[in-house]
């Protein structure tokens, strides 16, 4: 339903204004209406969603931002998970974790609570142009998590077409402590075929070419895992530097995929 409201003949700016920054548009009231319909104490649920949309990912952070006690916040989070608005993540490869991360599974909700909620008064006064000027500089940062999901879909598509070098059964994000440096490390996407073979991915939604340092960091982080065969995917909004490209050409286990590559693949299929 949400996608049918997007007019592909219009720009991103025009679509955002028409669907979110106009007070009589459908999406302008959709999140609030859904929460009011599905949840008692809607204000408490709204505060949790808003906290997550603005960067709180751990239960302790959500409690601090909302002022809620841990049991109440946990109960509300479970309700939102059931509604498929929030998702609970644990590091890839683990069956449980005492410190899971929470994020918004529904990107429309994430957009609304990050960009619309605090601008309701201005939107109701017809100031869509002014509100969009506030939104525009933050869109690239917002798209980072969206792009990561697109990359996951791409990997699943490769697997379904029997073109993936790693026949993984699942993929997900990993984070944890590097025992050598005692620093927190994160891998955007990883997947495992068996105890010997795995893939590691990094996704960058930036208006610049991804350079060799990003690849080297990913390879370094993969050393935390004892797989004999490791494959690396770099996904980029724009492209890759010459050094990164030359390294990939010399190593069959390194794949570089730009957003244009994804679009061209989709166009070829159509």
DARALIN-V737641 format. One line per field, one symbol per residue. ss: DSSP state (2 for helix, 1 for strand, 0 for the rest). psi: psi as a letter, one per 40 degrees, with the letter a starting at -180 (. if undefined). Layout:
# DARALIN-V737641
ss: ???
psi: ???
This chain:
# DARALIN-V737641
ss: 002220000002222222200000022222222222220002222222222220000022222222000222222222222200011110000000000011110022222222222222222200022222222200222222222222222222222200000000001111111000000111111111000011111111000001022222222222000000111111110001022222222200011111222222222220
psi: dddeehheeiidddddddddehdeidededdddddddehifddddddddddddfeheidddddddeeiidddddddddddddefdiihiihheidiiegiihihdhddddddeddddeeddddeeffdddddddddeeddddedddddddddddddddddefehehgieiiiiiiahhddefihiihdhiihdaeehiihihhhgifiihiddddddddddeeeifidhhihhhhiddaiiddddddddeheehhhhiddddddddddd.
